[in-house]
Amino acid sequence: MNKRQALIAAALATVCAAQVGTAAAADDKEKCYGVAKAGQNDCGTSAHSCAGQAKADNEPDEWKFVAKGTCEKAGGKTTPPAK
């Protein structure tokens, strides 16, 4: 990884962390795994670095913030998948 790529990766990680901090502060939201549509996830996974990079719909490790109490009704889970 060259310096430019490292800088871009660091910037994306910072933006993603800021989004999580802001969204997690809202008591009426929770992470919902397995419901994000392609390109509409809220943050990174082990496969990519940040939001909007989900490759397929409803991947088990991709998540979105949803209103508290609605995750399981939408077919998701509030806990991350086992590795």
Beta strands, then each sheet from edge to edge (+ up, - down):
strand 1: 29-33
strand 2: 63-67
sheet 1: 1+ 2-
end
